[in-house]
Amino acid sequence: MRIVVVASGALAPGDETWLDGADAVIAADGGATILDRLGLRPDRLVGDLDSVDVALAGRLAGAGVPVDRHPVDKEASDTELAVRTALARGADRI
């Protein structure tokens, strides 16, 4: 199973092609904003939600996207948490 983790930051040209054929897409906090700009919705949102607009997080949750909210004071980055989530969901390629 191939799961794509989208973190926040600038996209390089062609980065969106990583999403093609993915079995699932997990947004690591602000990665939800990147996906929203592409007109896409993640299958799951993971992180402390300090980098994603509150309204966007609410829209995603309202649309049925599971949200795994973590405390701001944590030992792992949002991206690490998203990768762990992907592994727990059975990813063999991330």
Secondary structure as UniProt FT lines:
FT   STRAND          2..6
FT   TURN            13..14
FT   HELIX           15..19
FT   TURN            20..21
FT   STRAND          24..28
FT   TURN            29..30
FT   HELIX           31..37
FT   TURN            38..39
FT   STRAND          44..47
FT   HELIX           54..62
FT   TURN            63..64
FT   STRAND          67..69
FT   HELIX           78..88
FT   TURN            89..90
//
